[in-house]
Each structure stands twice: as C-alpha cells, then as structure tokens.
Amino acid sequence: QSIETSKKKWSISDFDIGKPLGKGKFGRVYLARETKSKYIVALKVIFKEQIEKYRLHHQLRREMEIQTSLRHPNVLRLYGWFHDAERIFLILEYAHGGELYRQLRKLGHLSERQAATYIASLTQALAYCHEKDVIHRDIKPENLLLDHEGRLKIADFGWSVQSRSKRHTMCGTLDYLAPEMVENKAHDYAVDNWTLGVLCYEFLYGAPPFEAESQTDTFRRIMKIDLSFPSTPDVSAEAKNLITRLLVKDSSKRLSLHKILEHPWIVKNADPMGICPK
Ligand SMILES: CC(=O)NC[C@@H]1CCN(c2c(Cl)cnc3[nH]c(-c4cn(C)nc4C)nc23)C1
C-alpha cells in the first residue's frame, strides 16, 4: 500500500508520530512516518470540538476537497485523511525545507534569481489553481513551504474557495490584502495577482510594501497604492516594473499570470526547474 492510494482506510495506528512541526490554522502538525512503507508525512491533527465550536465544517471540508484534487509540483499534496472520536487527521506531504518565511527572515531579503524563481513557481501554481476554479486568497510567506530541493510548496488552503462567482469574505492578515478585499468588495481571481506583487516586493526588500504601525495605516497605504522602493537593497528596474504592474488598484489592469511568466525579469532570472542553485 503506497501512501498515494486513496482507497486504504488509514488510522492512527498506521503512523509513528514524531516531533511537532508547528501549528496550522485549525490544529497542530506533526512529523509522522507510515509504519509499513516508512513514508514520511506531515500529519495535521484537528480537534472536532474546535471545528464544531467555530462551525468550520464547510471550510475544512472545502480545504480537504480542494487540496486532495490539486496535483502540482508547487502545491503541497493532501494524500488522504481519517478521523477518530475527537480528532480529524490530514495526511499531508512533508516539506523537508520548512517554511519559506524562516529562510526570508534568516537572509533578510532574497537574491533576484531566488525571488524570481519563487514568483515563477507561485505563478505556475496559481495558474493551475485558477484553471481548477480555486482562488487561494491567503498566499503569504507563512503558507509557503520548501521541499528538500528548495522547491516552493503552497500549503494551507484553509481560506481558499472553489468558485466561479465573486467572493465576499474577509480573510488573512492585512499586508497581503488587495484593495477590493480591504474594501470588502466582491473580488475574483485577480486578488492572487496582487498578492504576487506584495510577495515579490517582500522577497526583494525583506518587508511587505504597505507595512505600517497600525492596521488602519496599512489599510490607507493599500487603498492609496502608497508604493515606494527603498534605495537599498539595490533592486533592478525590471523587478520594480513587475511589482508596479501587479500592485494596481483596478484588478482588471493587473498583469495576468501568463504575462508574469513572460515578463523580462522572470524570463531572465527565474530558474526553470524552480530550484535556484545557491
Ligand atoms: C502552511 C502551514 O500549514 N504551516 C503550519 C504548519 C507548520 C508545519 N507544517 C508543515 C507541513 Cl503542513 C508540511 N511539511 C512541513 N515541513 C515543515 C518543517 C520542516 N522543517 C525542517 N521545519 C518545519 C516547520 N513544516 C511543515 C505546516
């Protein structure tokens, strides 16, 4: 039985539980090994009474349906799930490299090649998700993991929606919210394009573009598109051009995912294998 076969009825006795890896939105995540195959996974444990208390059934079910259906090298796999009396267990792909966030904090900011490689990977993953009518809406460094080769993996679809229609619900921290979400207006796929602009800026400068002391000030800066580029680190004009063409208030005027992949800065700097050699 490989971990990939979905027919198998898994249970907690099929796994040796290892160290805690951190906490996701609804519960904790542990390193775990499937006893027979010795396959390493991340096991996300969610307490049913937490889900009931916050009435997050539909959201959790949606996260599971979405993540199970997605197959992309830059999207963390959900292999399957099982439950017991009080807990739900998600059997997730284990990303050996950990959270991209930690690498960003450690390095301060990334090189243009590394940043372009991650943005290209994210763009390809989002293009794939949008083809499957999935808007992630919560792409931020904490939800980005790295595999053993340094390849980016989007995790945590807790806030994503399967939708054709426009969406209205608030979510995520403010720094990454597009104007139409900040204004709680109907929004569509283009929110993810905006977020790519925010992330590209943060990868290159080490902080998001509209960071401010208070949420109110961040709101204001987003609504005004109050974008400025520090003089250090020295960032190429092409990188600034891409960021400027994504952080556009009118969502219909943002650079499309396909146009991002053709942008000179991406073409010149992104590593085609999604792994930026050190
Ligand atoms: C996106 C998200 O759900 N973040 C919260 C959970 C924290 C650990 N989660 C992991 C998930 Cl869901 C999958 N793989 C992981 N690998 C790691 C990790 C590896 N190292 C060396 N350090 C860490 C940490 N963590 C995970 C996800």
The ligand as a Gaussian input file, in Angstrom:
#p B3LYP/6-31G(d) Opt

LIG

0 1
 C        1.464000      26.285000       5.964000
 C        1.152000      25.686000       7.268000
 O        0.181000      24.948000       7.426000
 N        2.000000      25.979000       8.256000
 C        1.712000      25.437000       9.509000
 C        2.270000      24.077000       9.630000
 C        3.567000      24.137000      10.318000
 C        4.269000      22.901000       9.861000
 N        3.623000      22.480000       8.600000
 C        4.247000      21.642000       7.656000
 C        3.531000      20.939000       6.662000
 Cl       1.806000      21.054000       6.557000
 C        4.191000      20.124000       5.748000
 N        5.536000      19.987000       5.778000
 C        6.234000      20.676000       6.706000
 N        7.563000      20.714000       6.933000
 C        7.748000      21.536000       7.988000
 C        9.056000      21.830000       8.524000
 C       10.215000      21.226000       8.113000
 N       11.196000      21.788000       8.849000
 C       12.626000      21.477000       8.772000
 N       10.701000      22.705000       9.686000
 C        9.387000      22.732000       9.509000
 C        8.477000      23.636000      10.271000
 N        6.586000      22.044000       8.453000
 C        5.639000      21.503000       7.656000
 C        2.623000      23.377000       8.299000

